[in-house]
Amino acid sequence: MAVATMDTASLRIGMIGPNAITRIVEALDRVESPQSIRRIFRASGLEMYLSEQPTDMVDEHEVMRLHHVLHDELGDRRARSVGRIAGHLTANYLLRYRIPRPAQIVLRCCPAGLASRALANAIARNAWTFVGTGVFSARHGRSTQFTIRDCPICRGQRSAEPYCDFYAATFERLYSILVDKRARVTEIGCQAMGAPECTFEIVW
């Protein structure tokens, strides 16, 4: 079984790309009132991002606070829905601006198994941009599994159901476009539920 790992904890940078905040704003715009959005960002201490959204890497603690407040203010079901919308939007952004068109064409022309390995390796190389001081791994077997240890979205939280829909939806959208349109991603283990790491299973 092949394993690709990016040990971001060793880098100790604690920074995450702005999509983890800007796409949440876009997702909330679709389902919540302006008053609700402002309340969430005020409670997160991030109200400044409503007038000027971040364009550079942000402190992972800002991302942690925002996702935690989402669950506190909206409840798990609505917060998970917002996370999924934001993940989908993040993948669309990556497809439009970050993954070169020639690379996308090559992946779509490859057998799904080969495309999965190539995409997973690319995600692992860039994991520092979305897991901060967490640790990302990709495992290839009968199904592909991504794991995030010390996941910033659910770090320190407790939940009766999976917490990290933002990541699951991002992975699912990328895989459905670049690997196989039938690709589905399920978070089968979540630190918020007591698992040692967050595990995302990808099948098609």
Backbone as JSON Lines, residues from 0, in Angstrom:
{"i":0,"aa":"M","n":[0.85,-1.18,0.0],"ca":[0.0,0.0,0.0],"c":[0.89,1.24,0.0]}
{"i":1,"aa":"A","n":[0.69,2.11,-0.98],"ca":[1.5,3.32,-1.08],"c":[0.99,4.38,-0.12]}
{"i":2,"aa":"V","n":[1.89,5.16,0.44],"ca":[1.52,6.2,1.37],"c":[2.25,7.48,0.98]}
{"i":3,"aa":"A","n":[1.51,8.58,0.86],"ca":[2.11,9.89,0.63],"c":[1.78,10.75,1.83]}
{"i":4,"aa":"T","n":[2.77,11.37,2.42],"ca":[2.56,12.1,3.65],"c":[3.22,13.47,3.59]}
{"i":5,"aa":"M","n":[2.51,14.49,4.11],"ca":[3.08,15.81,4.29],"c":[2.99,16.12,5.78]}
{"i":6,"aa":"D","n":[4.12,16.07,6.47],"ca":[4.13,16.31,7.91],"c":[4.18,17.81,8.16]}
{"i":7,"aa":"T","n":[3.02,18.45,8.1],"ca":[2.97,19.89,8.26],"c":[3.26,20.31,9.68]}
{"i":8,"aa":"A","n":[3.08,19.42,10.65],"ca":[3.36,19.8,12.03],"c":[4.81,20.2,12.21]}
{"i":9,"aa":"S","n":[5.7,19.55,11.43],"ca":[7.12,19.85,11.56],"c":[7.45,21.25,11.05]}
{"i":10,"aa":"L","n":[6.6,21.82,10.18],"ca":[6.85,23.15,9.66],"c":[6.49,24.23,10.67]}
{"i":11,"aa":"R","n":[5.5,23.95,11.5],"ca":[5.09,24.85,12.57],"c":[4.77,26.26,12.08]}
{"i":12,"aa":"I","n":[4.13,26.35,10.92],"ca":[3.78,27.67,10.41],"c":[2.39,28.1,10.87]}
{"i":13,"aa":"G","n":[1.48,27.15,11.06],"ca":[0.16,27.48,11.56],"c":[-0.62,28.42,10.68]}
{"i":14,"aa":"M","n":[-0.45,28.32,9.36],"ca":[-1.15,29.18,8.43],"c":[-1.97,28.34,7.45]}
{"i":15,"aa":"I","n":[-3.1,28.88,7.01],"ca":[-4.0,28.18,6.1],"c":[-4.44,29.16,5.01]}
{"i":16,"aa":"G","n":[-4.67,28.63,3.81],"ca":[-5.1,29.47,2.7],"c":[-6.43,30.15,2.97]}
{"i":17,"aa":"P","n":[-6.65,31.32,2.37],"ca":[-7.85,32.12,2.68],"c":[-9.17,31.49,2.24]}
{"i":18,"aa":"N","n":[-9.13,30.45,1.39],"ca":[-10.37,29.8,0.98],"c":[-11.18,29.29,2.17]}
{"i":19,"aa":"A","n":[-10.48,28.9,3.24],"ca":[-11.18,28.36,4.41],"c":[-12.04,29.42,5.09]}
{"i":20,"aa":"I","n":[-11.82,30.68,4.75],"ca":[-12.67,31.76,5.26],"c":[-13.53,32.36,4.15]}
{"i":21,"aa":"T","n":[-12.92,32.67,3.01],"ca":[-13.68,33.36,1.96],"c":[-14.81,32.51,1.4]}
{"i":22,"aa":"R","n":[-14.59,31.22,1.27],"ca":[-15.67,30.37,0.74],"c":[-16.77,30.14,1.77]}
{"i":23,"aa":"I","n":[-16.43,30.23,3.06],"ca":[-17.46,30.18,4.08],"c":[-18.38,31.39,3.95]}
{"i":24,"aa":"V","n":[-17.79,32.56,3.7],"ca":[-18.6,33.77,3.49],"c":[-19.55,33.56,2.32]}
{"i":25,"aa":"E","n":[-19.04,33.04,1.2],"ca":[-19.87,32.82,0.02],"c":[-20.97,31.81,0.3]}
{"i":26,"aa":"A","n":[-20.62,30.75,1.03],"ca":[-21.62,29.73,1.36],"c":[-22.71,30.3,2.25]}
{"i":27,"aa":"L","n":[-22.32,31.08,3.25],"ca":[-23.3,31.69,4.15],"c":[-24.21,32.65,3.4]}
{"i":28,"aa":"D","n":[-23.66,33.37,2.43],"ca":[-24.47,34.29,1.62],"c":[-25.63,33.57,0.94]}
{"i":29,"aa":"R","n":[-25.45,32.28,0.67],"ca":[-26.48,31.51,-0.04],"c":[-27.6,31.03,0.87]}
{"i":30,"aa":"V","n":[-27.3,30.9,2.16],"ca":[-28.28,30.23,3.02],"c":[-28.65,31.01,4.29]}
{"i":31,"aa":"E","n":[-27.91,32.07,4.61],"ca":[-28.17,32.8,5.84],"c":[-28.41,34.28,5.56]}
{"i":32,"aa":"S","n":[-29.05,34.94,6.49],"ca":[-29.31,36.38,6.37],"c":[-28.03,37.17,6.65]}
{"i":33,"aa":"P","n":[-27.97,38.42,6.17],"ca":[-26.81,39.26,6.48],"c":[-26.61,39.43,7.99]}
{"i":34,"aa":"Q","n":[-27.7,39.5,8.74],"ca":[-27.59,39.64,10.19],"c":[-26.96,38.41,10.82]}
{"i":35,"aa":"S","n":[-27.36,37.23,10.34],"ca":[-26.79,35.98,10.85],"c":[-25.31,35.89,10.53]}
{"i":36,"aa":"I","n":[-24.94,36.26,9.32],"ca":[-23.53,36.2,8.91],"c":[-22.69,37.13,9.77]}
{"i":37,"aa":"R","n":[-23.2,38.35,9.99],"ca":[-22.44,39.3,10.8],"c":[-22.3,38.8,12.24]}
{"i":38,"aa":"R","n":[-23.34,38.17,12.76],"ca":[-23.28,37.64,14.12],"c":[-22.22,36.55,14.23]}
{"i":39,"aa":"I","n":[-22.15,35.68,13.22],"ca":[-21.17,34.6,13.23],"c":[-19.75,35.15,13.18]}
{"i":40,"aa":"F","n":[-19.53,36.12,12.32],"ca":[-18.16,36.65,12.18],"c":[-17.78,37.54,13.37]}
{"i":41,"aa":"R","n":[-18.76,38.19,13.97],"ca":[-18.47,38.96,15.18],"c":[-18.09,38.02,16.32]}
{"i":42,"aa":"A","n":[-18.83,36.94,16.46],"ca":[-18.54,35.97,17.52],"c":[-17.19,35.29,17.3]}
{"i":43,"aa":"S","n":[-16.76,35.21,16.04],"ca":[-15.46,34.6,15.72],"c":[-14.31,35.58,15.86]}
{"i":44,"aa":"G","n":[-14.63,36.86,16.06],"ca":[-13.59,37.88,16.09],"c":[-13.03,38.16,14.71]}
{"i":45,"aa":"L","n":[-13.82,37.89,13.67],"ca":[-13.33,38.03,12.29],"c":[-14.2,38.96,11.46]}
{"i":46,"aa":"E","n":[-14.89,39.87,12.11],"ca":[-15.82,40.73,11.4],"c":[-15.13,41.57,10.32]}
{"i":47,"aa":"M","n":[-13.84,41.81,10.48],"ca":[-13.11,42.62,9.5],"c":[-13.1,41.97,8.13]}
{"i":48,"aa":"Y","n":[-13.24,40.62,8.08],"ca":[-13.18,39.94,6.8],"c":[-14.47,40.09,5.99]}
{"i":49,"aa":"L","n":[-15.51,40.63,6.59],"ca":[-16.74,40.86,5.84],"c":[-16.62,42.1,4.95]}
{"i":50,"aa":"S","n":[-15.77,43.03,5.34],"ca":[-15.57,44.23,4.53],"c":[-14.36,44.1,3.6]}
{"i":51,"aa":"E","n":[-13.38,43.31,4.03],"ca":[-12.18,43.08,3.19],"c":[-11.72,41.65,3.39]}
{"i":52,"aa":"Q","n":[-12.08,40.79,2.45],"ca":[-11.76,39.38,2.59],"c":[-10.26,39.15,2.44]}
{"i":53,"aa":"P","n":[-9.73,38.15,3.15],"ca":[-8.29,37.89,3.1],"c":[-7.87,37.36,1.73]}
{"i":54,"aa":"T","n":[-6.7,37.74,1.31],"ca":[-6.14,37.23,0.05],"c":[-4.84,36.46,0.29]}
{"i":55,"aa":"D","n":[-4.29,36.56,1.48],"ca":[-3.07,35.84,1.84],"c":[-3.39,34.75,2.86]}
{"i":56,"aa":"M","n":[-2.4,33.95,3.2],"ca":[-2.56,32.92,4.21],"c":[-3.01,33.55,5.53]}
{"i":57,"aa":"V","n":[-3.86,32.82,6.26],"ca":[-4.39,33.33,7.53],"c":[-3.97,32.4,8.67]}
{"i":58,"aa":"D","n":[-3.97,32.92,9.87],"ca":[-3.65,32.14,11.06],"c":[-4.66,31.0,11.18]}
{"i":59,"aa":"E","n":[-4.17,29.77,11.39],"ca":[-5.07,28.63,11.49],"c":[-6.08,28.78,12.64]}
{"i":60,"aa":"H","n":[-5.74,29.55,13.67],"ca":[-6.66,29.74,14.79],"c":[-7.89,30.54,14.35]}
{"i":61,"aa":"E","n":[-7.75,31.4,13.36],"ca":[-8.91,32.1,12.82],"c":[-9.86,31.12,12.14]}
{"i":62,"aa":"V","n":[-9.3,30.2,11.39],"ca":[-10.12,29.17,10.73],"c":[-10.8,28.29,11.77]}
{"i":63,"aa":"M","n":[-10.05,27.89,12.78],"ca":[-10.62,27.07,13.84],"c":[-11.8,27.77,14.5]}
{"i":64,"aa":"R","n":[-11.61,29.04,14.86],"ca":[-12.69,29.78,15.54],"c":[-13.93,29.89,14.65]}
{"i":65,"aa":"L","n":[-13.72,30.18,13.38],"ca":[-14.86,30.36,12.48],"c":[-15.68,29.07,12.37]}
{"i":66,"aa":"H","n":[-15.02,27.96,12.16],"ca":[-15.75,26.7,12.0],"c":[-16.41,26.27,13.31]}
{"i":67,"aa":"H","n":[-15.78,26.55,14.44],"ca":[-16.38,26.21,15.72],"c":[-17.62,27.07,15.99]}
{"i":68,"aa":"V","n":[-17.53,28.37,15.69],"ca":[-18.67,29.26,15.9],"c":[-19.81,28.89,14.96]}
{"i":69,"aa":"L","n":[-19.49,28.46,13.74],"ca":[-20.55,28.0,12.83],"c":[-21.42,26.95,13.49]}
{"i":70,"aa":"H","n":[-20.78,25.98,14.12],"ca":[-21.54,24.91,14.78],"c":[-22.28,25.43,16.0]}
{"i":71,"aa":"D","n":[-21.66,26.33,16.75],"ca":[-22.32,26.87,17.93],"c":[-23.55,27.71,17.57]}
{"i":72,"aa":"E","n":[-23.43,28.5,16.51],"ca":[-24.49,29.43,16.14],"c":[-25.59,28.78,15.3]}
{"i":73,"aa":"L","n":[-25.21,27.86,14.42],"ca":[-26.17,27.3,13.47],"c":[-26.64,25.9,13.84]}
{"i":74,"aa":"G","n":[-25.92,25.24,14.73],"ca":[-26.22,23.84,14.99],"c":[-25.47,22.96,13.99]}
{"i":75,"aa":"D","n":[-25.3,21.7,14.33],"ca":[-24.48,20.81,13.51],"c":[-25.01,20.64,12.1]}
{"i":76,"aa":"R","n":[-26.32,20.44,11.95],"ca":[-26.85,20.15,10.61],"c":[-26.64,21.31,9.65]}
{"i":77,"aa":"R","n":[-26.99,22.52,10.07],"ca":[-26.83,23.68,9.19],"c":[-25.36,24.02,8.98]}
{"i":78,"aa":"A","n":[-24.55,23.86,10.02],"ca":[-23.12,24.14,9.87],"c":[-22.48,23.16,8.9]}
{"i":79,"aa":"R","n":[-22.88,21.91,8.96],"ca":[-22.33,20.92,8.03],"c":[-22.73,21.25,6.59]}
{"i":80,"aa":"S","n":[-23.96,21.72,6.41],"ca":[-24.4,22.11,5.07],"c":[-23.58,23.28,4.54]}
{"i":81,"aa":"V","n":[-23.32,24.26,5.39],"ca":[-22.49,25.4,4.99],"c":[-21.08,24.92,4.64]}
{"i":82,"aa":"G","n":[-20.54,23.99,5.43],"ca":[-19.22,23.46,5.15],"c":[-19.15,22.76,3.81]}
{"i":83,"aa":"R","n":[-20.19,22.02,3.48],"ca":[-20.2,21.31,2.19],"c":[-20.26,22.29,1.02]}
{"i":84,"aa":"I","n":[-21.09,23.3,1.15],"ca":[-21.17,24.31,0.08],"c":[-19.82,25.0,-0.08]}
{"i":85,"aa":"A","n":[-19.2,25.37,1.04],"ca":[-17.91,26.06,0.99],"c":[-16.82,25.16,0.4]}
{"i":86,"aa":"G","n":[-16.85,23.87,0.72],"ca":[-15.89,22.94,0.14],"c":[-16.04,22.82,-1.36]}
{"i":87,"aa":"H","n":[-17.28,22.74,-1.81],"ca":[-17.56,22.68,-3.24],"c":[-17.03,23.94,-3.94]}
{"i":88,"aa":"L","n":[-17.28,25.09,-3.35],"ca":[-16.8,26.35,-3.92],"c":[-15.27,26.42,-3.92]}
{"i":89,"aa":"T","n":[-14.66,25.88,-2.88],"ca":[-13.18,25.86,-2.82],"c":[-12.61,25.03,-3.95]}
{"i":90,"aa":"A","n":[-13.2,23.85,-4.19],"ca":[-12.72,23.0,-5.29],"c":[-12.89,23.71,-6.62]}
{"i":91,"aa":"N","n":[-14.01,24.38,-6.82],"ca":[-14.22,25.12,-8.07],"c":[-13.15,26.19,-8.25]}
{"i":92,"aa":"Y","n":[-12.79,26.87,-7.16],"ca":[-11.73,27.88,-7.23],"c":[-10.41,27.24,-7.63]}
{"i":93,"aa":"L","n":[-10.08,26.1,-7.01],"ca":[-8.82,25.42,-7.33],"c":[-8.8,24.99,-8.78]}
{"i":94,"aa":"L","n":[-9.91,24.47,-9.27],"ca":[-9.99,24.03,-10.66],"c":[-9.83,25.2,-11.63]}
{"i":95,"aa":"R","n":[-10.32,26.34,-11.23],"ca":[-10.27,27.5,-12.13],"c":[-8.93,28.22,-12.09]}
{"i":96,"aa":"Y","n":[-8.32,28.29,-10.89],"ca":[-7.15,29.15,-10.74],"c":[-5.86,28.44,-10.34]}
{"i":97,"aa":"R","n":[-5.92,27.26,-9.76],"ca":[-4.73,26.68,-9.17],"c":[-4.24,25.4,-9.85]}
{"i":98,"aa":"I","n":[-5.12,24.66,-10.47],"ca":[-4.71,23.42,-11.14],"c":[-4.63,23.7,-12.64]}
{"i":99,"aa":"P","n":[-3.45,23.66,-13.22],"ca":[-3.3,24.01,-14.64],"c":[-4.21,23.19,-15.54]}
{"i":100,"aa":"R","n":[-4.74,23.82,-16.55],"ca":[-5.66,23.14,-17.47],"c":[-5.04,21.92,-18.12]}
{"i":101,"aa":"P","n":[-3.78,21.99,-18.58],"ca":[-3.18,20.78,-19.17],"c":[-3.14,19.61,-18.19]}
{"i":102,"aa":"A","n":[-2.84,19.9,-16.92],"ca":[-2.82,18.83,-15.91],"c":[-4.19,18.23,-15.72]}
{"i":103,"aa":"Q","n":[-5.23,19.07,-15.76],"ca":[-6.59,18.56,-15.63],"c":[-6.94,17.64,-16.8]}
{"i":104,"aa":"I","n":[-6.53,18.0,-17.98],"ca":[-6.81,17.19,-19.17],"c":[-6.12,15.84,-19.06]}
{"i":105,"aa":"V","n":[-4.86,15.85,-18.63],"ca":[-4.11,14.61,-18.48],"c":[-4.78,13.7,-17.46]}
{"i":106,"aa":"L","n":[-5.19,14.24,-16.32],"ca":[-5.83,13.43,-15.28],"c":[-7.12,12.8,-15.79]}
{"i":107,"aa":"R","n":[-7.9,13.55,-16.52],"ca":[-9.17,13.03,-17.02],"c":[-8.97,11.91,-18.05]}
{"i":108,"aa":"C","n":[-7.82,11.93,-18.72],"ca":[-7.53,10.91,-19.74],"c":[-6.92,9.65,-19.14]}
{"i":109,"aa":"C","n":[-6.47,9.72,-17.9],"ca":[-5.84,8.56,-17.24],"c":[-6.89,7.6,-16.7]}
{"i":110,"aa":"P","n":[-6.54,6.32,-16.55],"ca":[-7.4,5.41,-15.78],"c":[-7.62,5.97,-14.39]}
{"i":111,"aa":"A","n":[-8.79,5.72,-13.81],"ca":[-9.16,6.34,-12.54],"c":[-8.15,6.06,-11.44]}
{"i":112,"aa":"G","n":[-7.64,4.83,-11.36],"ca":[-6.68,4.5,-10.31],"c":[-5.42,5.32,-10.41]}
{"i":113,"aa":"L","n":[-4.91,5.48,-11.63],"ca":[-3.7,6.26,-11.85],"c":[-3.96,7.74,-11.58]}
{"i":114,"aa":"A","n":[-5.1,8.23,-12.05],"ca":[-5.45,9.63,-11.81],"c":[-5.58,9.91,-10.32]}
{"i":115,"aa":"S","n":[-6.16,8.96,-9.59],"ca":[-6.31,9.12,-8.14],"c":[-4.96,9.26,-7.46]}
{"i":116,"aa":"R","n":[-4.01,8.41,-7.82],"ca":[-2.68,8.49,-7.21],"c":[-2.02,9.83,-7.51]}
{"i":117,"aa":"A","n":[-2.13,10.27,-8.75],"ca":[-1.5,11.53,-9.14],"c":[-2.14,12.71,-8.4]}
{"i":118,"aa":"L","n":[-3.47,12.7,-8.34],"ca":[-4.16,13.79,-7.65],"c":[-3.87,13.77,-6.15]}
{"i":119,"aa":"A","n":[-3.89,12.58,-5.56],"ca":[-3.61,12.46,-4.13],"c":[-2.21,12.95,-3.8]}
{"i":120,"aa":"N","n":[-1.24,12.62,-4.64],"ca":[0.13,13.08,-4.41],"c":[0.23,14.6,-4.51]}
{"i":121,"aa":"A","n":[-0.52,15.18,-5.47],"ca":[-0.52,16.64,-5.61],"c":[-1.16,17.3,-4.39]}
{"i":122,"aa":"I","n":[-2.24,16.71,-3.9],"ca":[-2.9,17.24,-2.7],"c":[-1.95,17.15,-1.5]}
{"i":123,"aa":"A","n":[-1.24,16.02,-1.38],"ca":[-0.3,15.86,-0.26],"c":[0.8,16.92,-0.31]}
{"i":124,"aa":"R","n":[1.31,17.21,-1.51],"ca":[2.38,18.21,-1.63],"c":[1.91,19.59,-1.21]}
{"i":125,"aa":"N","n":[0.62,19.86,-1.37],"ca":[0.09,21.18,-1.06],"c":[-0.72,21.21,0.23]}
{"i":126,"aa":"A","n":[-0.63,20.13,1.01],"ca":[-1.45,20.03,2.22],"c":[-1.17,21.14,3.22]}
{"i":127,"aa":"W","n":[0.07,21.65,3.23],"ca":[0.41,22.72,4.17],"c":[-0.49,23.93,3.99]}
{"i":128,"aa":"T","n":[-1.11,24.09,2.82],"ca":[-1.96,25.25,2.58],"c":[-3.35,25.1,3.17]}
{"i":129,"aa":"F","n":[-3.72,23.89,3.6],"ca":[-5.09,23.75,4.13],"c":[-5.18,23.03,5.47]}
{"i":130,"aa":"V","n":[-4.1,22.44,5.96],"ca":[-4.19,21.8,7.28],"c":[-3.31,22.47,8.34]}
{"i":131,"aa":"G","n":[-2.61,23.54,7.99],"ca":[-1.83,24.25,8.99],"c":[-0.82,23.34,9.66]}
{"i":132,"aa":"T","n":[-0.88,23.24,10.98],"ca":[0.05,22.39,11.71],"c":[-0.45,20.96,11.83]}
{"i":133,"aa":"G","n":[-1.53,20.63,11.15],"ca":[-1.99,19.24,11.09],"c":[-1.07,18.4,10.22]}
{"i":134,"aa":"V","n":[-1.35,17.11,10.16],"ca":[-0.55,16.18,9.37],"c":[-1.46,15.44,8.39]}
{"i":135,"aa":"F","n":[-1.18,15.59,7.11],"ca":[-2.0,14.98,6.06],"c":[-1.32,13.74,5.5]}
{"i":136,"aa":"S","n":[-2.1,12.68,5.27],"ca":[-1.59,11.47,4.63],"c":[-2.6,10.97,3.6]}
{"i":137,"aa":"A","n":[-2.09,10.34,2.54],"ca":[-2.93,9.7,1.53],"c":[-2.52,8.25,1.4]}
{"i":138,"aa":"R","n":[-3.49,7.33,1.47],"ca":[-3.22,5.9,1.36],"c":[-4.03,5.34,0.19]}
{"i":139,"aa":"H","n":[-3.35,4.51,-0.58],"ca":[-3.99,3.91,-1.75],"c":[-4.14,2.41,-1.53]}
{"i":140,"aa":"G","n":[-5.35,1.92,-1.7],"ca":[-5.62,0.49,-1.58],"c":[-6.87,0.18,-2.37]}
{"i":141,"aa":"R","n":[-7.74,-0.65,-1.81],"ca":[-9.0,-0.92,-2.5],"c":[-9.86,0.33,-2.58]}
{"i":142,"aa":"S","n":[-9.67,1.23,-1.65],"ca":[-10.22,2.58,-1.75],"c":[-9.09,3.54,-1.39]}
{"i":143,"aa":"T","n":[-9.25,4.81,-1.78],"ca":[-8.27,5.82,-1.4],"c":[-8.73,6.47,-0.1]}
{"i":144,"aa":"Q","n":[-7.8,6.65,0.82],"ca":[-8.13,7.3,2.08],"c":[-7.18,8.46,2.34]}
{"i":145,"aa":"F","n":[-7.76,9.59,2.73],"ca":[-7.0,10.74,3.2],"c":[-7.19,10.83,4.71]}
{"i":146,"aa":"T","n":[-6.12,11.14,5.42],"ca":[-6.25,11.37,6.85],"c":[-5.63,12.72,7.22]}
{"i":147,"aa":"I","n":[-6.21,13.35,8.21],"ca":[-5.67,14.59,8.77],"c":[-5.6,14.4,10.28]}
{"i":148,"aa":"R","n":[-4.4,14.34,10.79],"ca":[-4.22,14.27,12.24],"c":[-4.04,15.66,12.8]}
{"i":149,"aa":"D","n":[-4.67,15.92,13.94],"ca":[-4.68,17.25,14.54],"c":[-5.36,18.24,13.6]}
{"i":150,"aa":"C","n":[-6.52,17.82,13.11],"ca":[-7.28,18.58,12.1],"c":[-7.7,19.95,12.66]}
{"i":151,"aa":"P","n":[-7.4,21.03,11.95],"ca":[-7.72,22.36,12.49],"c":[-9.21,22.67,12.55]}
{"i":152,"aa":"I","n":[-10.01,22.07,11.69],"ca":[-11.44,22.38,11.68],"c":[-12.13,21.87,12.94]}
{"i":153,"aa":"C","n":[-11.79,20.66,13.37],"ca":[-12.49,20.08,14.51],"c":[-11.6,19.96,15.75]}
{"i":154,"aa":"R","n":[-10.43,20.53,15.73],"ca":[-9.49,20.42,16.85],"c":[-10.13,20.94,18.14]}
{"i":155,"aa":"G","n":[-10.12,20.11,19.16],"ca":[-10.65,20.5,20.46],"c":[-12.16,20.43,20.59]}
{"i":156,"aa":"Q","n":[-12.84,19.94,19.56],"ca":[-14.29,19.88,19.58],"c":[-14.79,18.46,19.87]}
{"i":157,"aa":"R","n":[-16.06,18.36,20.29],"ca":[-16.7,17.07,20.49],"c":[-18.03,17.08,19.77]}
{"i":158,"aa":"S","n":[-18.31,16.03,19.03],"ca":[-19.52,15.96,18.23],"c":[-19.99,14.53,18.11]}
{"i":159,"aa":"A","n":[-21.3,14.36,17.92],"ca":[-21.87,13.02,17.74],"c":[-21.85,12.6,16.28]}
{"i":160,"aa":"E","n":[-21.42,13.49,15.39],"ca":[-21.37,13.18,13.96],"c":[-20.15,13.84,13.34]}
{"i":161,"aa":"P","n":[-19.77,13.41,12.14],"ca":[-18.59,13.99,11.49],"c":[-18.68,15.51,11.39]}
{"i":162,"aa":"Y","n":[-17.54,16.16,11.47],"ca":[-17.46,17.61,11.63],"c":[-16.85,18.31,10.41]}
{"i":163,"aa":"C","n":[-16.14,17.55,9.57],"ca":[-15.24,18.17,8.59],"c":[-15.77,18.12,7.16]}
{"i":164,"aa":"D","n":[-17.01,18.55,6.97],"ca":[-17.62,18.52,5.65],"c":[-16.93,19.45,4.66]}
{"i":165,"aa":"F","n":[-16.29,20.49,5.16],"ca":[-15.55,21.39,4.27],"c":[-14.49,20.62,3.49]}
{"i":166,"aa":"Y","n":[-13.71,19.8,4.19],"ca":[-12.69,19.0,3.52],"c":[-13.32,17.93,2.64]}
{"i":167,"aa":"A","n":[-14.3,17.21,3.17],"ca":[-14.91,16.12,2.41],"c":[-15.48,16.61,1.09]}
{"i":168,"aa":"A","n":[-16.15,17.75,1.11],"ca":[-16.75,18.28,-0.11],"c":[-15.7,18.76,-1.1]}
{"i":169,"aa":"T","n":[-14.62,19.35,-0.58],"ca":[-13.54,19.78,-1.48],"c":[-12.93,18.58,-2.19]}
{"i":170,"aa":"F","n":[-12.61,17.53,-1.44],"ca":[-12.03,16.33,-2.05],"c":[-13.0,15.7,-3.05]}
{"i":171,"aa":"E","n":[-14.27,15.62,-2.67],"ca":[-15.26,14.96,-3.54],"c":[-15.41,15.69,-4.86]}
{"i":172,"aa":"R","n":[-15.48,17.01,-4.82],"ca":[-15.63,17.78,-6.05],"c":[-14.4,17.61,-6.95]}
{"i":173,"aa":"L","n":[-13.2,17.67,-6.38],"ca":[-11.99,17.49,-7.18],"c":[-11.96,16.11,-7.82]}
{"i":174,"aa":"Y","n":[-12.29,15.09,-7.04],"ca":[-12.27,13.72,-7.57],"c":[-13.35,13.5,-8.62]}
{"i":175,"aa":"S","n":[-14.52,14.07,-8.42],"ca":[-15.6,13.86,-9.39],"c":[-15.31,14.53,-10.73]}
{"i":176,"aa":"I","n":[-14.51,15.59,-10.71],"ca":[-14.15,16.28,-11.94],"c":[-12.9,15.68,-12.59]}
{"i":177,"aa":"L","n":[-11.92,15.31,-11.79],"ca":[-10.61,14.93,-12.33],"c":[-10.35,13.42,-12.37]}
{"i":178,"aa":"V","n":[-11.1,12.64,-11.6],"ca":[-10.84,11.2,-11.54],"c":[-12.0,10.39,-12.08]}
{"i":179,"aa":"D","n":[-13.18,10.53,-11.48],"ca":[-14.36,9.78,-11.91],"c":[-15.59,10.51,-11.41]}
{"i":180,"aa":"K","n":[-16.55,10.75,-12.31],"ca":[-17.74,11.52,-11.94],"c":[-18.56,10.83,-10.86]}
{"i":181,"aa":"R","n":[-18.32,9.53,-10.63],"ca":[-19.05,8.79,-9.6],"c":[-18.38,8.89,-8.23]}
{"i":182,"aa":"A","n":[-17.28,9.59,-8.13],"ca":[-16.52,9.65,-6.88],"c":[-17.35,10.22,-5.74]}
{"i":183,"aa":"R","n":[-17.27,9.58,-4.61],"ca":[-17.95,10.03,-3.4],"c":[-16.96,9.97,-2.23]}
{"i":184,"aa":"V","n":[-17.04,10.95,-1.36],"ca":[-16.13,11.03,-0.21],"c":[-16.96,11.02,1.07]}
{"i":185,"aa":"T","n":[-16.58,10.14,1.98],"ca":[-17.25,10.03,3.28],"c":[-16.22,10.15,4.39]}
{"i":186,"aa":"E","n":[-16.51,10.97,5.38],"ca":[-15.63,11.03,6.55],"c":[-16.0,9.87,7.47]}
{"i":187,"aa":"I","n":[-15.15,8.86,7.48],"ca":[-15.46,7.64,8.22],"c":[-14.88,7.65,9.63]}
{"i":188,"aa":"G","n":[-14.07,8.63,9.92],"ca":[-13.53,8.81,11.28],"c":[-13.28,10.28,11.5]}
{"i":189,"aa":"C","n":[-13.64,10.78,12.68],"ca":[-13.48,12.22,12.95],"c":[-12.95,12.4,14.36]}
{"i":190,"aa":"Q","n":[-11.96,13.25,14.51],"ca":[-11.4,13.51,15.84],"c":[-12.46,14.05,16.79]}
{"i":191,"aa":"A","n":[-13.4,14.82,16.26],"ca":[-14.45,15.37,17.12],"c":[-15.33,14.27,17.71]}
{"i":192,"aa":"M","n":[-15.32,13.1,17.08],"ca":[-16.09,11.96,17.56],"c":[-15.24,11.0,18.39]}
{"i":193,"aa":"G","n":[-13.98,11.38,18.6],"ca":[-13.09,10.55,19.41],"c":[-12.09,9.74,18.63]}
{"i":194,"aa":"A","n":[-12.1,9.82,17.31],"ca":[-11.13,9.09,16.5],"c":[-9.75,9.73,16.65]}
{"i":195,"aa":"P","n":[-8.67,8.97,16.43],"ca":[-7.33,9.54,16.57],"c":[-6.98,10.54,15.47]}
{"i":196,"aa":"E","n":[-7.69,10.46,14.35],"ca":[-7.47,11.38,13.23],"c":[-8.73,11.4,12.38]}
{"i":197,"aa":"C","n":[-8.85,12.4,11.54],"ca":[-9.99,12.48,10.62],"c":[-9.64,11.71,9.35]}
{"i":198,"aa":"T","n":[-10.53,10.79,8.97],"ca":[-10.27,9.91,7.83],"c":[-11.38,10.06,6.8]}
{"i":199,"aa":"F","n":[-10.98,10.28,5.56],"ca":[-11.92,10.48,4.46],"c":[-11.72,9.35,3.46]}
{"i":200,"aa":"E","n":[-12.77,8.6,3.2],"ca":[-12.71,7.49,2.26],"c":[-13.28,7.92,0.92]}
{"i":201,"aa":"I","n":[-12.52,7.65,-0.15],"ca":[-12.91,8.06,-1.5],"c":[-13.17,6.81,-2.33]}
{"i":202,"aa":"V","n":[-14.38,6.68,-2.86],"ca":[-14.75,5.54,-3.69],"c":[-15.4,6.04,-4.97]}
{"i":203,"aa":"W","n":[-15.34,5.21,-5.99],"ca":[-16.03,5.54,-7.24],"c":[-16.45,4.27,-7.94]}
